[in-house]
């Protein structure tokens, strides 16, 4: 038997645990992103299927990744992960 498995007495306990876990994961992710940007590195992600990166200064760009590994900036975009414009 796995002793690391949480013991839930109800569905409510499970949902509270899930909400807590999600908040902790979000906090950890935001901390890692901030540390990455503070080190002067870009953050790369997909914004609704559009390859996007954010500079440490907070600018967002759509880009195209070429087979040789180089990136081509297509355009600056206003939106980010949180803002769906």
LINSUL-V21497 format. One record per backbone hydrogen bond with DSSP energy under -1.0 kcal/mol. CO is the residue of the C=O (numbers start at 1). NH is the residue of the N-H. If there is no record, write none. Layout:
CO:NH  CO:NH
//
This chain:
10:14  11:15  12:16  13:17  14:18  15:19  16:20  17:21  18:22  19:23  20:24  21:25  22:26  23:27  24:28  25:29  26:30  27:31  28:32  29:33  30:34  31:35  32:36  33:37  34:38  35:39  36:41  37:40  43:54  45:52  47:50  50:47  51:63  52:45  53:61  54:43  55:58  59:55  60:77  61:53  62:74  62:75  64:72  66:69  70:66  72:64  75:62
//
